[in-house]
Amino acid sequence: MNIIKLVSKLQRFFRPELKKNKAHAKELQNILDKLKKKQQALENEILLNQDPELIKLFQTELEIIRMQHQKGIAALHEIYQNIKSLS
């Protein structure tokens, strides 16, 4: 085991918040991936539908998902900054 790996393992041992932040970042990334897939599915539904009321409903839901996605990205950037400062 080289020195870098040893130091990395020691950091994880002495800084459990670093491990928690990395796990939280991974979980948040999975959620963002799901939101992106849902966003693409709604965009496809909007293109395929002819009913204006249904399209309006899909657009409203799409805007909500976009806002959630943007907030998630901002939170993920904060977590990465936190991880960077802890390392």
N, C-alpha and C positions, 0 to 999 in steps of 0.2 A: 504494500500500500504506500503510495507516495504521500508526500507532505500535504499537498493540496486536498486530497481526499480526506486525510486525517483531520485537517483543520475544518473542512466542511462538516464532517461528522460531529466534531466537538461543538461547532456553532449550533448545529441542530439540537444537540443535547443541552446546551446552556441557554438557548433561546427558543423555547417552545412556541412563542408567538410567531416566529418565522415559519414554523411548520404549519401552524393554524392558518396563517395568511396565504401560504401556498395552496393549502387544501381549499380554502375559501375561493381563491382565484380560479382554481380548476373547476369547482362547482359552478361558479358564476359563468365561466366560459361555456360550460355545457348548457346552461340556461339560455345564454345568448345565441347559441347555435340553434336551439329549439325555437326561439323567437324568430330567428331569421327564416327558418323553414316555414313557420306559420305565416310569416309576412309574404313569402313567395307564393304560398298556396292561396292566400287571400287576393293577391294581385292577379293570379290566374283566374280565380272565380269572378273577379270584376270584369276581366276581359271576355269571359265566356257568357256572362249573363246579359240579358236584354231588359230585364225588369228594373226600372229606375229606382224603385223603393228598395229593392234588394241591393242594388249597387250602392246606394247611399248608406245602407246599413253596413255593408262590407267596408266602405271607405272610412266610416267612423271607427270601426274596429281596427282597421289598418293604421289609422292615425294613433290610436291608443298603443298598439304594438310598437310602432315606430318610436314613440316617446319612451316607452319602457326600455326599448333597445338602447336608445341614446343614454338614458340614465344608467343602464347597466354598464355601458362602455365607460362612462365617466367614473363609475364606482370601481371598475376593473383597473383603470389607470391609477386611481388613488391607491389601490392595493399594491400595484406594482411599484409605485413610488415608495410606499411603506416598506415593502420587501427590500427595495434597493437601499433604503436608509438603514435598515437593520443589518444588512450584510456587510 
